């Protein structure tokens, strides 16, 4: 069965995504131009890898890039509510501006965990750049650190979405758009 046939409906096309990522990169480049040290973009693996790659290629100031891996979904469609960091940074973020790059923010549990982790590591500020935001599913607040800002690509309705790096059971990351996965594909 063809991969695209598993998608109920496309929410954002490749062209819409590309334009929005360019907008976000421009906003971030302007905000951090002239910063005392290059900001560190921290991609939350694995879902954010495509978004992170597209975003940083459009940033026009010096930056560092690293990844952190957080486990909270396993092979299901719901977060277990207790994220754990399974692979930490290699870059030292002490006294640096950190921009956490997420594929999607829903409950806020993972983000809250990561922001606290960056604060413990001594980041001078922690901002968030998420591709998708699902505020209707928010369970926890996540105060940003220092002069941190929240950047959001699209507000996502409460559907289970895949594509553009986001998966179900490690599948569908390679779709060039974001779509709603048909329920029969994950139930």
Buried (B, 14 or more C-beta within 10 A) or exposed (E): EEEEEBBBEBBBEBEBBBEBBEEBBEEBBEBBEEBEEBBBBBBBBBBBBBBBBBBBEBBEBEBBBBBBEBEBBEEEEEBEEEBEBEEEBEBEBEEBBBBBBBBBBBBBBBBBBBBBBBBEBEBBBBBBBBBBBBEEBBEEEBEBBEEBBEBBBBEBEEBBBBBBBBBBEEBBBEBEBBBBBBEEBBE
